[in-house]
Amino acid sequence: MTSLRALIATELSEPQSAVITTVARVLMERLQGDAVLFYGSTLRTGDLDGVQDFYVLRASPSSSRPGWSMLWPDISYHEIDVARQIVRAKVATMPLDVFRKSASGVLLDTTIWTRFVQPSALLSARDASVRDRVVDAIALAAVTAATFAALHGPVTARPLDYWRSLFKATYDTELRVEAPGRHEQIVAHQPARYERLLPLAWQKAGIAFEERDGYISPRLRQGQIEIIAGAWCARAGFGRWLNAARLIKAAFTFDGAARYALWKIERHTGVRVALTPWRERHPILSAPGVLWRVWRSGAGR
């Protein structure tokens, strides 16, 4: 039987396009990272038209901006020219040890293990040791997610029902705006993968279960239920506050925020607003003027 770690390692090694691989190398050098993860819809579609999502991990702890050290990750926006094609990237940067703690469920944060129980690709790693650490962290994310899925899911159901219940619960906990049915869309893209992942993760988590005719049933002991439920209550109570704090941090520390915002405005309204040095330095102060210009153009109406 394939182990959970072997499954994760194989997924992370899936080849990606030469363009995305090149962008990963640029980001790793530019942000002084030791590993680069790629995730999001482009893994499924290959569409490079929108903004691509990356995580840059640093093997050694690095300092965030003063006052924000507890609110990882740091967010930045980059436009990278690859063979005369501009690739836009939104990048989260954080220390690998913090990433691992978040993935393991030790921290109250839910975003890391929710995101990385979904498919991702490890595009670059400084050496084999760093690669192993990243693979281990992603495997931990699967274990954490599957553990909470056992709590939120039905008594007996098909594996996909547990994942649907989990993603819906995390979206309800976090301060996020998702399209209706988003939890359905996630599992619908690779149903066989999630069906295979659940029993492997439960086995690793020490959760007993039974399988019969395509249905699966976790057999949680009372002590396990109390521990998992207590852990979830703490995260449910803290999740919105944590994500609100991250949004506030991003407003002041998002590198490239003005460039990203003006690109989004042009993409969605057709209104092109020049990126001046003042707007780049003061994205918050310049926002009212930019929005007023969009409004006057008629696009805002």
C-alpha positions as CSV (number, residue, x, y, z in Angstrom):
1,M,0.0,0.0,0.0
2,T,1.3,3.4,-0.9
3,S,2.2,5.5,2.1
4,L,0.9,9.0,2.6
5,R,4.3,10.5,2.3
6,A,5.0,8.7,-0.9
7,L,1.8,9.9,-2.4
8,I,2.5,13.5,-1.4
9,A,6.1,13.3,-2.7
10,T,4.9,12.0,-6.1
11,E,2.3,14.8,-6.4
12,L,4.8,17.5,-5.5
13,S,7.2,16.2,-8.1
14,E,4.7,16.5,-11.0
15,P,6.4,18.5,-13.8
16,Q,5.1,22.0,-14.5
17,S,5.4,24.3,-17.5
18,A,8.8,25.8,-18.4
19,V,7.3,29.3,-17.8
20,I,6.1,28.5,-14.3
21,T,9.4,26.7,-13.5
22,T,11.4,29.8,-14.6
23,V,9.2,32.1,-12.5
24,A,9.8,29.9,-9.5
25,R,13.6,30.2,-10.0
26,V,13.4,34.0,-10.3
27,L,11.2,34.2,-7.1
28,M,13.5,32.0,-5.2
29,E,16.5,34.2,-6.0
30,R,14.7,37.5,-5.6
31,L,13.2,36.6,-2.2
32,Q,16.2,34.6,-1.0
33,G,14.1,31.5,-0.5
34,D,15.1,27.9,0.0
35,A,12.0,26.3,-1.6
36,V,9.2,27.4,-3.8
37,L,5.7,25.9,-3.9
38,F,3.1,26.5,-6.6
39,Y,-0.6,26.0,-6.2
40,G,-3.9,27.2,-7.5
41,S,-6.1,26.8,-10.6
42,T,-3.2,26.9,-13.1
43,L,-2.2,23.4,-11.9
44,R,-5.4,22.2,-13.5
45,T,-5.8,24.6,-16.4
46,G,-2.3,25.8,-17.4
47,D,-3.8,29.2,-17.9
48,L,-1.1,31.9,-17.3
49,D,-3.4,34.9,-18.0
50,G,-4.3,35.6,-14.3
51,V,-2.2,35.9,-11.1
52,Q,-0.2,32.8,-10.2
53,D,0.1,31.7,-6.6
54,F,3.4,30.8,-5.0
55,Y,4.8,30.1,-1.5
56,V,8.5,30.9,-1.0
57,L,9.9,29.1,2.1
58,R,13.1,30.0,4.0
59,A,14.9,27.2,5.8
60,S,16.3,29.7,8.4
61,P,13.9,31.9,10.4
62,S,13.7,35.3,9.0
63,S,12.3,38.5,10.5
64,S,9.1,40.0,9.3
65,R,8.5,43.8,9.5
66,P,8.5,45.2,13.0
67,G,5.1,44.5,14.7
68,W,4.0,41.9,12.3
69,S,6.3,39.0,13.3
70,M,3.4,36.8,14.4
71,L,1.3,37.3,11.3
72,W,2.9,35.1,8.6
73,P,3.1,35.0,5.7
74,D,4.5,38.2,4.1
75,I,2.8,38.9,0.8
76,S,4.3,40.4,-2.3
77,Y,3.3,40.9,-6.0
78,H,5.7,40.4,-8.9
79,E,5.6,40.8,-12.6
80,I,8.2,38.6,-14.3
81,D,9.1,38.7,-18.0
82,V,9.6,35.2,-19.4
83,A,10.3,35.0,-23.1
84,R,8.4,38.3,-23.6
85,Q,5.4,37.0,-21.6
86,I,4.6,38.9,-18.4
87,V,3.7,36.4,-15.6
88,R,2.0,37.9,-12.6
89,A,2.7,36.3,-9.3
90,K,1.3,36.7,-5.8
91,V,3.8,35.3,-3.4
92,A,3.5,34.4,0.3
93,T,6.9,34.2,2.1
94,M,7.5,32.5,5.4
95,P,10.0,30.4,7.4
96,L,9.8,26.7,6.8
97,D,9.6,25.9,10.5
98,V,6.5,28.1,10.8
99,F,5.0,26.6,7.7
100,R,5.5,23.1,9.2
101,K,4.0,24.1,12.5
102,S,1.0,25.6,10.8
103,A,0.6,22.5,8.6
104,S,0.8,20.2,11.6
105,G,-2.1,22.0,13.4
106,V,0.1,23.1,16.3
107,L,-0.8,26.8,15.6
108,L,-4.3,28.2,15.6
109,D,-4.0,29.1,11.9
110,T,-6.2,27.0,9.5
111,T,-5.1,28.4,6.2
112,I,-1.9,26.5,5.6
113,W,-3.2,22.9,6.1
114,T,-6.5,23.8,4.3
115,R,-4.6,25.1,1.3
116,F,-1.9,22.4,1.1
117,V,-4.1,19.4,1.6
118,Q,-5.1,20.5,-2.0
119,P,-2.7,19.8,-4.8
120,S,0.5,21.7,-5.1
121,A,3.9,21.4,-6.8
122,L,7.4,21.8,-5.3
123,L,9.1,23.6,-8.1
124,S,12.5,24.3,-6.4
125,A,14.4,23.3,-3.3
126,R,17.9,24.3,-2.3
127,D,18.9,20.7,-1.5
128,A,17.5,17.3,-0.6
129,S,17.2,18.1,3.0
130,V,15.0,21.1,2.4
131,R,12.9,19.1,-0.1
132,D,12.4,16.4,2.5
133,R,11.3,19.0,5.1
134,V,8.7,20.4,2.6
135,V,7.3,17.0,1.7
136,D,7.0,16.2,5.4
137,A,5.2,19.4,6.1
138,I,2.7,18.9,3.2
139,A,2.1,15.3,4.5
140,L,1.3,16.8,8.0
141,A,-1.2,19.2,6.3
142,A,-3.0,16.2,4.9
143,V,-3.1,14.5,8.4
144,T,-4.4,17.7,10.1
145,A,-7.1,18.3,7.5
146,A,-8.2,14.7,7.5
147,T,-8.4,14.7,11.3
148,F,-10.8,17.6,11.3
149,A,-12.7,16.1,8.4
150,A,-13.4,13.0,10.6
151,L,-14.9,15.4,13.1
152,H,-17.1,17.4,10.6
153,G,-18.1,14.6,8.3
154,P,-21.0,12.2,8.5
155,V,-20.9,9.0,10.6
156,T,-20.7,7.0,7.3
157,A,-20.3,8.4,3.9
158,R,-18.2,8.4,0.7
159,P,-14.7,9.9,1.2
160,L,-15.5,13.0,-0.8
161,D,-18.3,13.9,1.6
162,Y,-15.8,14.3,4.4
163,W,-13.7,16.7,2.4
164,R,-16.7,18.7,1.4
165,S,-17.7,19.0,5.1
166,L,-14.2,20.0,6.0
167,F,-13.7,22.8,3.4
168,K,-17.2,24.2,4.1
169,A,-16.3,24.3,7.9
170,T,-13.0,26.1,7.3
171,Y,-14.5,28.7,4.9
172,D,-17.2,29.4,7.6
173,T,-14.4,29.8,10.1
174,E,-12.1,32.1,8.1
175,L,-12.9,35.7,7.1
176,R,-13.1,34.8,3.4
177,V,-15.5,35.4,0.6
178,E,-15.9,32.3,-1.5
179,A,-18.4,31.6,-4.3
180,P,-21.3,29.3,-3.3
181,G,-20.3,25.7,-3.7
182,R,-16.6,26.4,-3.6
183,H,-16.1,23.3,-1.4
184,E,-17.8,21.2,-4.0
185,Q,-15.6,22.6,-6.8
186,I,-12.4,21.7,-4.9
187,V,-13.0,18.0,-4.6
188,A,-14.7,17.8,-8.1
189,H,-11.5,18.5,-9.9
190,Q,-9.7,15.4,-8.6
191,P,-12.2,13.2,-6.9
192,A,-10.0,10.0,-7.1
193,R,-7.1,11.8,-5.5
194,Y,-9.2,12.8,-2.4
195,E,-10.8,9.4,-2.2
196,R,-7.3,7.9,-2.0
197,L,-5.9,10.5,0.3
198,L,-8.5,10.2,3.1
199,P,-7.8,6.6,4.4
200,L,-4.0,7.2,4.1
201,A,-4.2,10.3,6.2
202,W,-6.5,8.7,8.8
203,Q,-4.1,5.8,9.1
204,K,-1.2,8.2,9.7
205,A,-3.3,10.1,12.2
206,G,-4.1,7.0,14.2
207,I,-7.8,7.2,13.4
208,A,-9.4,3.8,13.0
209,F,-11.9,3.4,10.2
210,E,-14.0,0.8,8.2
211,E,-14.5,0.7,4.5
212,R,-17.3,-1.0,2.7
213,D,-18.8,-0.7,-0.8
214,G,-17.2,2.7,-1.4
215,Y,-18.3,4.1,2.0
216,I,-15.9,4.9,4.9
217,S,-16.6,5.3,8.6
218,P,-14.2,6.8,11.1
219,R,-14.2,5.1,14.5
220,L,-13.2,7.9,16.8
221,R,-12.8,7.1,20.4
222,Q,-14.5,9.4,22.9
223,G,-11.1,10.8,24.0
224,Q,-10.2,11.5,20.4
225,I,-13.5,13.3,19.8
226,E,-13.0,15.5,22.8
227,I,-9.4,16.5,21.8
228,I,-10.3,17.2,18.1
229,A,-13.5,19.1,19.0
230,G,-11.6,21.2,21.5
231,A,-8.9,22.0,19.0
232,W,-11.5,23.0,16.4
233,C,-13.4,25.2,18.8
234,A,-10.3,27.2,19.6
235,R,-9.6,27.7,15.9
236,A,-13.2,28.5,15.1
237,G,-13.2,31.2,17.7
238,F,-9.9,32.7,16.6
239,G,-9.9,32.2,12.8
240,R,-11.8,35.4,11.9
241,W,-9.8,37.6,14.1
242,L,-6.6,36.1,12.8
243,N,-7.6,36.6,9.2
244,A,-8.8,40.2,9.9
245,A,-5.4,40.9,11.4
246,R,-3.7,39.5,8.3
247,L,-5.8,41.8,6.1
248,I,-4.7,44.8,8.2
249,K,-1.1,43.7,7.9
250,A,-1.4,43.3,4.2
251,A,-2.8,46.8,3.8
252,F,0.5,48.2,5.2
253,T,3.1,45.6,4.1
254,F,2.0,44.1,0.8
255,D,5.0,44.7,-1.5
256,G,3.7,45.7,-4.9
257,A,0.2,46.4,-3.7
258,A,-0.3,49.4,-5.9
259,R,0.9,47.6,-9.0
260,Y,-1.3,44.6,-8.2
261,A,-4.4,46.8,-7.6
262,L,-4.0,48.9,-10.7
263,W,-3.7,45.7,-12.8
264,K,-6.8,44.3,-11.2
265,I,-8.7,47.5,-11.9
266,E,-7.7,47.6,-15.6
267,R,-8.5,43.9,-15.9
268,H,-12.0,44.2,-14.5
269,T,-13.0,47.7,-15.6
270,G,-10.9,48.4,-18.6
271,V,-9.7,51.7,-17.0
272,R,-5.9,52.1,-17.2
273,V,-4.4,54.1,-14.3
274,A,-0.8,55.0,-14.5
275,L,1.5,53.7,-11.7
276,T,3.2,56.8,-10.4
277,P,6.0,56.8,-7.8
278,W,3.6,58.3,-5.3
279,R,1.0,55.7,-5.8
280,E,3.5,52.9,-5.5
281,R,4.8,54.3,-2.2
282,H,1.4,55.2,-0.8
283,P,-1.2,52.7,-2.1
284,I,-3.7,53.3,0.8
285,L,-3.5,57.1,0.5
286,S,-3.8,57.0,-3.3
287,A,-6.7,54.6,-3.3
288,P,-9.6,57.2,-3.0
289,G,-8.2,59.2,-6.0
290,V,-7.9,56.0,-8.1
291,L,-11.4,54.9,-7.3
292,W,-12.8,58.3,-8.1
293,R,-11.1,58.2,-11.5
294,V,-12.6,54.8,-12.2
295,W,-16.0,56.1,-11.1
296,R,-15.8,59.1,-13.3
297,S,-14.9,56.9,-16.3
298,G,-18.3,55.2,-15.9
299,A,-16.8,51.8,-15.2
300,G,-17.6,52.1,-11.6
301,R,-21.3,52.4,-12.4
